């Protein structure tokens, strides 16, 4: 049961991230209820990066570094491959391929996911800042849900929240 549950939950996670990347592509080209072709608008105004602690290039670098540090704690996947090494018939040949596949998959999903978030919502969005400062839990601070609310898309935020909840269950289940 564990293996079957984990298979379907992992499939749901992949479908969620691929769906959100497709959502970003469609909406940025005007396929949204407002027919707004916003493209990379938020990369110009307010910009792609926020300054942190200092003005100028040092502030931009520190903002990027803070984001990178926080994001690095969310990466999980190679540890699962290590646990599977004990079950593999020929780990010396199979495991390097598995590690490379996980690395490339995680890198692609994280880079594309970060790009999608930067396209959907500016970093100075009032709803995001309010959710962060008041410590609202869960989806209140999700940039995808904020973008969907901004574009007046009604049902999709509930679907995304349900899939995120299933992903959280999967993460707890795997650990």
Order of alpha helices (4+ residues) and beta strands (2+ residues): alpha-alpha-alpha-alpha-alpha-alpha-alpha
